[in-house]
Amino acid sequence: MALITDTKARHIKPEDKPIPHGAIPGLTLEPNRTKGRGKWNLRYVSPVTGKRRNAGLGSYPEVSISEAAKRAFAMRTDIAEGKDPLEEKAKIEEAPEPLAIPSFKEAAEILHKDLLPGWKNPKHGQQWINTLTEYVFPKLGEKRLNEIQPGDVAEVLKPIWLTKAETASRVKQRIHAVMAWGWAHGHCQSNPVDVVGHLLPQQPGKAIRTKHQPSMPWKDIPAFATTHLKPRERYDVTRAMLEFLILTACRSGEARGMVWSEVDLENGVWTIPPERMKAKLPHRVPLAPRAIEILKDQQGRHESLVFPSTRDEVELSDMVLTSFLRRVKAHSDTPGRIATAHGFRSSFRDWCSEHGYARDLAERALAHTVQNKVEAAYHRTDLLEQRREMMNAWAAFVTGKSNLADHSAPQS
């Protein structure tokens, strides 16, 4: 917990001693000897040279207490990974200017050249670029990647969408691959192909899925949490686990099998190993303050499991949450099933869309795999800290924190 407050920061004087932040080692607000206001400084030992270094993080109040902590925490993360944050900053400043945004044709040709060695049959590689040359380049070839909209992609596909369905699907996949390459290189902010399906008719022979896991409307979740998940006098592991599941948007099995060795309470991160994930890939979950509170309350209940069965101290059955939600439904006038545990993931996804969070952040929070192999190849980070802001906002919404009423994504 930070020792410094806005009151202390506002009244710092030139003759005062540096005020430690308290929560971040080495972070202090130091008096500015000439301007009469504080400036943030992070003292650390460089893991590269072994020398003591000072990193300026800006002046107060332009850089708030929370923002200074965020910047210092990011630097501490670099230091823990063996990097010197000041040297990393220097590398970025010395980096060459970013390349101009390429046209769709230029991007497609670069990607095709990268992919070509991976095709066992050169004929397939030639077919890949030939379909783009025939169907896409005439309309999109000269457009810059950041200018291409879903409607532009739809105009390319409409003439062949129903008459040459198989070809159209392949063209769509290849446009998606090129735009994913552009997104990965920072040339565009999203992939327009992700939503182009809403602008095209249903192709014959493709079934439309109509049945989904019952999910609770996201607007109803705060009232549900207040009524049914609020801690009772008598301990109830089911309520604790369900609230934690909702806050983290994880799967039921991931929460039921959670063990203490996966949890880093100090840094607020839960790391699920690949063998417990559906996609068989490791997944890091940023923990909101309320999720950490739940975990701290669970400490000492079992040596290994975080949410053990209170009867025999083994992993809870997959029917525990289902039974709880059925009991809630029995006391409700709402027709049909109130929700399933898995359905809360859908509620979270809808909330993300309604509040303007990027598709990539939401999909990563749900640990969904990237189906497109090209796009997946360029995913080099899990965007943990960006997801942390989103999950903190989601937790504030779920728990009904009135002082955090605005949960929309920050505007860039």
C-alpha positions as CSV (number, residue, x, y, z in Angstrom):
1,M,0.0,0.0,0.0
2,A,1.4,3.4,-0.9
3,L,2.6,5.6,1.9
4,I,2.4,8.8,-0.1
5,T,-0.9,10.7,-0.5
6,D,-1.9,13.6,-2.8
7,T,-1.9,15.9,0.2
8,K,1.7,15.1,1.0
9,A,2.7,15.3,-2.7
10,R,1.0,18.7,-3.2
11,H,2.8,20.2,-0.1
12,I,6.3,18.9,-0.7
13,K,8.9,21.7,-0.2
14,P,12.4,22.2,-1.6
15,E,14.0,21.5,1.8
16,D,12.0,18.3,2.4
17,K,13.4,14.8,2.3
18,P,12.2,12.5,-0.6
19,I,8.9,10.8,0.2
20,P,8.9,7.0,-0.5
21,H,5.9,5.6,-2.5
22,G,5.8,2.6,-0.2
23,A,4.4,0.0,-2.5
24,I,7.1,0.1,-5.2
25,P,10.7,-0.4,-3.9
26,G,13.0,2.5,-4.8
27,L,10.2,4.8,-6.0
28,T,10.3,8.2,-4.3
29,L,8.8,11.7,-4.8
30,E,11.8,14.1,-4.5
31,P,11.5,17.8,-4.0
32,N,12.5,19.9,-7.0
33,R,15.0,22.4,-5.6
34,T,14.1,25.2,-8.0
35,K,10.5,24.7,-9.0
36,G,9.1,23.9,-5.6
37,R,7.3,20.7,-6.7
38,G,8.0,17.0,-6.6
39,K,9.5,14.8,-9.3
40,W,9.4,11.0,-9.4
41,N,12.5,9.0,-9.2
42,L,13.1,5.2,-9.3
43,R,16.4,4.0,-7.7
44,Y,17.6,0.6,-8.7
45,V,20.7,-1.5,-9.4
46,S,21.2,-2.3,-13.0
47,P,21.1,-6.1,-13.7
48,V,23.4,-5.4,-16.7
49,T,26.2,-3.3,-15.1
50,G,25.6,-3.8,-11.4
51,K,25.7,0.0,-10.9
52,R,23.1,2.1,-9.1
53,R,20.9,4.1,-11.4
54,N,18.2,6.8,-11.1
55,A,15.3,6.8,-13.5
56,G,13.2,10.0,-13.7
57,L,9.5,9.2,-14.2
58,G,8.1,12.8,-14.5
59,S,6.9,15.5,-12.2
60,Y,3.9,15.6,-9.9
61,P,1.0,16.3,-10.5
62,E,1.5,15.8,-14.3
63,V,2.3,12.2,-13.4
64,S,-0.1,11.1,-10.7
65,I,0.8,8.7,-7.8
66,S,-0.9,5.8,-9.6
67,E,0.7,6.5,-12.9
68,A,4.1,6.8,-11.3
69,A,3.5,3.4,-9.7
70,K,2.4,1.9,-13.0
71,R,5.6,3.2,-14.7
72,A,7.8,2.0,-11.9
73,F,6.2,-1.4,-11.8
74,A,6.9,-1.9,-15.5
75,M,10.5,-1.0,-15.0
76,R,10.8,-3.3,-12.0
77,T,9.4,-6.1,-14.3
78,D,12.2,-5.4,-16.8
79,I,14.7,-5.5,-14.0
80,A,13.4,-8.8,-12.8
81,E,13.9,-10.1,-16.3
82,G,17.5,-9.0,-16.4
83,K,17.0,-5.8,-18.4
84,D,18.0,-2.3,-17.6
85,P,15.0,-0.1,-18.3
86,L,17.1,3.0,-19.1
87,E,19.1,1.1,-21.6
88,E,15.9,-0.4,-23.1
89,K,14.5,3.2,-23.4
90,A,17.7,4.3,-25.1
91,K,17.4,1.4,-27.6
92,I,13.8,2.5,-28.5
93,E,14.9,6.1,-28.9
94,E,17.7,5.1,-31.2
95,A,15.4,2.8,-33.3
96,P,14.8,3.8,-36.9
97,E,11.7,5.6,-37.9
98,P,8.8,3.3,-38.6
99,L,8.2,2.3,-42.2
100,A,5.4,3.9,-44.2
101,I,2.2,2.0,-44.1
102,P,2.2,-0.3,-47.1
103,S,-0.6,-0.8,-49.6
104,F,-2.5,-4.1,-49.5
105,K,-0.6,-5.3,-52.6
106,E,2.8,-4.5,-51.1
107,A,1.8,-6.2,-47.8
108,A,0.5,-9.3,-49.6
109,E,3.7,-9.7,-51.6
110,I,5.9,-9.3,-48.5
111,L,3.8,-11.9,-46.6
112,H,3.8,-14.2,-49.6
113,K,7.6,-14.1,-49.7
114,D,7.7,-15.0,-46.0
115,L,5.3,-17.9,-46.3
116,L,6.7,-19.3,-49.6
117,P,9.4,-21.5,-48.0
118,G,6.8,-23.2,-45.8
119,W,4.8,-24.6,-48.8
120,K,6.0,-28.1,-49.8
121,N,4.4,-27.7,-53.2
122,P,5.4,-24.4,-54.9
123,K,2.1,-24.6,-56.9
124,H,0.1,-23.9,-53.7
125,G,2.2,-20.9,-53.0
126,Q,1.5,-19.6,-56.5
127,Q,-2.2,-20.2,-56.1
128,W,-2.2,-18.2,-52.9
129,I,-0.9,-15.0,-54.6
130,N,-2.8,-15.7,-57.8
131,T,-6.2,-15.5,-56.1
132,L,-5.3,-12.2,-54.5
133,T,-4.1,-10.9,-57.9
134,E,-7.3,-11.9,-59.6
135,Y,-10.0,-11.0,-57.1
136,V,-8.5,-8.5,-54.6
137,F,-5.7,-6.4,-56.1
138,P,-8.0,-4.7,-58.7
139,K,-10.1,-3.2,-55.9
140,L,-7.9,-3.1,-52.8
141,G,-4.3,-3.4,-54.2
142,E,-3.5,0.3,-54.0
143,K,-5.3,1.0,-50.7
144,R,-3.1,1.5,-47.6
145,L,-3.8,-1.1,-44.9
146,N,-5.1,1.4,-42.4
147,E,-7.7,2.6,-44.9
148,I,-9.3,-0.7,-45.6
149,Q,-12.8,-1.1,-44.0
150,P,-15.1,-4.1,-43.7
151,G,-17.3,-2.7,-46.5
152,D,-14.3,-2.7,-48.8
153,V,-13.6,-6.4,-48.1
154,A,-17.3,-7.2,-48.6
155,E,-17.3,-5.5,-52.0
156,V,-14.4,-7.8,-53.1
157,L,-16.2,-10.9,-51.9
158,K,-19.8,-10.3,-52.9
159,P,-19.4,-11.1,-56.6
160,I,-18.1,-14.6,-55.9
161,W,-19.6,-15.3,-52.4
162,L,-22.5,-17.4,-53.5
163,T,-21.4,-18.4,-57.0
164,K,-17.9,-19.6,-56.1
165,A,-18.3,-20.2,-52.4
166,E,-15.1,-22.3,-51.9
167,T,-13.0,-19.8,-53.8
168,A,-14.6,-16.9,-51.9
169,S,-13.8,-18.5,-48.5
170,R,-10.2,-19.0,-49.5
171,V,-9.9,-15.4,-50.7
172,K,-11.4,-14.2,-47.4
173,Q,-8.8,-16.3,-45.5
174,R,-6.0,-14.8,-47.5
175,I,-7.2,-11.2,-47.0
176,H,-7.5,-11.9,-43.3
177,A,-3.9,-13.2,-43.3
178,V,-2.6,-10.0,-45.0
179,M,-4.5,-7.8,-42.6
180,A,-3.3,-9.8,-39.6
181,W,0.2,-9.3,-40.8
182,G,-0.5,-5.5,-41.0
183,W,-2.0,-5.5,-37.5
184,A,0.9,-7.3,-36.1
185,H,3.3,-4.8,-37.6
186,G,1.3,-1.8,-36.3
187,H,0.0,-0.7,-39.7
188,C,-3.7,-1.0,-38.7
189,Q,-5.7,-1.0,-35.5
190,S,-7.9,-4.0,-36.3
191,N,-8.7,-6.7,-38.8
192,P,-11.7,-5.7,-40.9
193,V,-12.2,-9.3,-42.0
194,D,-13.2,-10.2,-38.5
195,V,-16.6,-8.5,-38.9
196,V,-17.1,-8.7,-42.6
197,G,-19.4,-11.8,-42.2
198,H,-22.1,-9.4,-41.0
199,L,-22.1,-7.8,-44.5
200,L,-22.4,-11.0,-46.5
201,P,-25.3,-13.4,-47.0
202,Q,-25.3,-16.9,-45.5
203,Q,-23.6,-19.4,-47.9
204,P,-25.7,-22.5,-48.8
205,G,-24.9,-25.6,-46.9
206,K,-23.4,-23.8,-43.8
207,A,-25.5,-24.4,-40.7
208,I,-26.3,-21.4,-38.4
209,R,-25.6,-22.2,-34.8
210,T,-28.6,-21.2,-32.7
211,K,-28.1,-22.9,-29.4
212,H,-25.7,-21.4,-26.9
213,Q,-24.8,-21.9,-23.3
214,P,-27.3,-20.0,-21.1
215,S,-25.7,-16.8,-20.0
216,M,-26.8,-13.9,-17.8
217,P,-27.2,-10.5,-19.4
218,W,-24.1,-8.6,-18.3
219,K,-26.2,-5.7,-16.9
220,D,-27.8,-8.2,-14.4
221,I,-24.5,-9.5,-12.9
222,P,-23.9,-6.8,-10.2
223,A,-27.3,-7.4,-8.7
224,F,-26.8,-11.2,-8.9
225,A,-23.4,-10.9,-7.2
226,T,-24.8,-8.6,-4.5
227,T,-27.7,-10.9,-3.8
228,H,-26.2,-14.4,-4.1
229,L,-22.4,-14.1,-3.9
230,K,-21.9,-11.7,-1.0
231,P,-20.0,-13.4,1.8
232,R,-22.2,-15.0,4.4
233,E,-21.5,-15.6,8.1
234,R,-21.1,-19.3,7.3
235,Y,-18.2,-20.0,4.9
236,D,-19.3,-21.3,1.4
237,V,-16.6,-22.3,-1.0
238,T,-19.1,-22.4,-3.9
239,R,-19.9,-18.7,-3.6
240,A,-16.3,-17.8,-3.3
241,M,-15.3,-19.8,-6.4
242,L,-18.2,-18.6,-8.5
243,E,-17.4,-15.0,-7.8
244,F,-13.7,-15.6,-8.5
245,L,-14.7,-17.4,-11.8
246,I,-16.8,-14.4,-12.8
247,L,-14.1,-11.9,-12.0
248,T,-11.4,-13.7,-13.9
249,A,-13.6,-15.0,-16.8
250,C,-12.0,-18.4,-16.5
251,R,-13.4,-21.8,-17.2
252,S,-14.9,-23.8,-14.3
253,G,-12.2,-26.5,-14.5
254,E,-9.4,-24.0,-14.4
255,A,-10.8,-22.5,-11.1
256,R,-11.6,-25.9,-9.6
257,G,-8.1,-27.3,-10.2
258,M,-6.3,-24.1,-9.2
259,V,-3.4,-24.7,-6.8
260,W,-1.4,-22.2,-4.8
261,S,1.8,-22.8,-6.7
262,E,0.1,-21.1,-9.7
263,V,-0.6,-17.9,-7.7
264,D,1.6,-14.8,-7.3
265,L,-0.3,-12.6,-4.9
266,E,2.4,-10.0,-4.7
267,N,2.2,-9.2,-8.4
268,G,-1.4,-10.1,-8.8
269,V,-1.0,-12.8,-11.4
270,W,-2.4,-16.3,-11.7
271,T,-0.4,-18.5,-14.2
272,I,-2.3,-21.5,-15.4
273,P,0.1,-24.2,-16.8
274,P,-0.5,-25.6,-20.3
275,E,-1.6,-29.0,-19.2
276,R,-4.7,-27.4,-17.5
277,M,-5.6,-25.2,-20.4
278,K,-8.0,-26.2,-23.3
279,A,-5.5,-24.9,-25.9
280,K,-2.6,-26.6,-24.1
281,L,-0.8,-23.2,-23.8
282,P,0.1,-21.4,-20.6
283,H,-2.2,-18.5,-19.7
284,R,-1.6,-15.6,-17.3
285,V,-4.6,-14.0,-15.6
286,P,-4.2,-10.5,-14.1
287,L,-6.0,-10.5,-10.7
288,A,-8.2,-7.6,-9.7
289,P,-8.1,-6.4,-6.1
290,R,-11.4,-8.2,-5.3
291,A,-10.1,-11.5,-6.8
292,I,-7.0,-11.1,-4.6
293,E,-9.2,-10.6,-1.5
294,I,-11.0,-13.9,-2.3
295,L,-7.7,-15.7,-2.6
296,K,-6.3,-14.3,0.6
297,D,-9.5,-15.5,2.4
298,Q,-8.9,-19.0,1.0
299,Q,-5.3,-19.2,2.3
300,G,-4.8,-21.8,4.9
301,R,-7.8,-23.9,4.0
302,H,-5.8,-26.4,2.0
303,E,-2.1,-27.1,1.4
304,S,-2.4,-27.3,-2.4
305,L,-5.9,-26.6,-3.7
306,V,-7.2,-23.0,-3.6
307,F,-10.9,-24.0,-3.7
308,P,-11.0,-27.4,-2.1
309,S,-14.2,-29.4,-1.2
310,T,-14.9,-28.6,2.4
311,R,-16.1,-32.2,3.0
312,D,-13.1,-34.3,1.9
313,E,-10.5,-31.6,0.8
314,V,-10.3,-32.7,-2.8
315,E,-11.1,-30.9,-6.1
316,L,-14.7,-29.8,-6.3
317,S,-17.0,-31.7,-8.7
318,D,-18.0,-30.0,-12.0
319,M,-21.6,-30.1,-10.8
320,V,-21.0,-27.9,-7.8
321,L,-21.6,-24.6,-9.6
322,T,-24.4,-26.1,-11.7
323,S,-26.2,-27.2,-8.6
324,F,-25.7,-23.7,-7.0
325,L,-27.2,-21.9,-10.0
326,R,-30.1,-24.3,-10.1
327,R,-30.9,-23.5,-6.5
328,V,-30.7,-19.8,-7.3
329,K,-33.1,-20.5,-10.2
330,A,-35.5,-22.3,-7.9
331,H,-36.0,-19.0,-6.0
332,S,-36.3,-16.9,-9.2
333,D,-39.3,-16.0,-11.4
334,T,-37.1,-15.8,-14.5
335,P,-38.1,-18.5,-17.1
336,G,-35.5,-20.9,-18.3
337,R,-32.1,-21.6,-16.8
338,I,-30.6,-18.5,-15.1
339,A,-27.1,-19.2,-16.4
340,T,-24.3,-21.7,-16.5
341,A,-20.9,-21.2,-15.1
342,H,-19.5,-21.2,-18.6
343,G,-22.1,-18.7,-19.6
344,F,-20.5,-15.9,-17.5
345,R,-17.6,-15.9,-20.0
346,S,-20.1,-15.0,-22.6
347,S,-21.5,-12.2,-20.3
348,F,-18.0,-10.9,-19.9
349,R,-17.4,-11.0,-23.7
350,D,-20.6,-9.0,-24.3
351,W,-19.5,-6.5,-21.6
352,C,-16.2,-6.0,-23.3
353,S,-17.8,-5.3,-26.7
354,E,-20.4,-2.9,-25.2
355,H,-17.6,-0.9,-23.5
356,G,-15.3,-0.6,-26.4
357,Y,-12.5,-3.0,-25.5
358,A,-10.4,-4.3,-28.3
359,R,-11.4,-7.7,-29.6
360,D,-7.8,-8.9,-29.1
361,L,-7.8,-8.0,-25.4
362,A,-11.1,-9.7,-24.8
363,E,-10.2,-12.9,-26.6
364,R,-6.8,-13.1,-24.8
365,A,-8.6,-12.7,-21.5
366,L,-10.8,-15.7,-22.4
367,A,-7.7,-17.6,-23.5
368,H,-9.2,-18.3,-27.0
369,T,-6.8,-19.6,-29.5
370,V,-5.9,-17.7,-32.7
371,Q,-7.3,-19.8,-35.5
372,N,-5.4,-18.1,-38.3
373,K,-1.9,-19.6,-38.3
374,V,-0.3,-16.4,-39.8
375,E,-1.9,-14.2,-37.2
376,A,-0.9,-16.6,-34.4
377,A,2.7,-16.5,-35.6
378,Y,3.0,-12.8,-34.9
379,H,1.5,-12.9,-31.4
380,R,4.6,-12.3,-29.2
381,T,3.0,-10.9,-26.1
382,D,-0.1,-11.7,-23.9
383,L,-0.8,-7.9,-23.2
384,L,-0.9,-8.7,-19.5
385,E,-0.9,-5.1,-18.2
386,Q,-3.5,-3.9,-20.8
387,R,-5.7,-6.8,-19.8
388,R,-5.2,-5.9,-16.1
389,E,-6.8,-2.5,-16.6
390,M,-9.7,-4.2,-18.4
391,M,-10.1,-6.9,-15.7
392,N,-10.0,-4.2,-12.9
393,A,-12.8,-2.3,-14.7
394,W,-14.8,-5.6,-15.0
395,A,-14.3,-6.4,-11.3
396,A,-15.4,-2.8,-10.4
397,F,-18.6,-3.3,-12.5
398,V,-19.3,-6.8,-11.1
399,T,-18.9,-5.7,-7.5
400,G,-20.9,-2.5,-8.0
401,K,-18.2,0.0,-7.0
402,S,-20.0,3.3,-7.4
403,N,-16.8,5.3,-7.5
404,L,-15.8,3.4,-10.7
405,A,-19.0,4.0,-12.6
406,D,-17.3,4.5,-16.0
407,H,-15.9,1.1,-17.1
408,S,-15.4,2.0,-20.8
409,A,-12.1,1.3,-22.4
410,P,-9.7,4.3,-22.4
411,Q,-9.8,6.3,-25.6
412,S,-6.5,6.2,-27.5
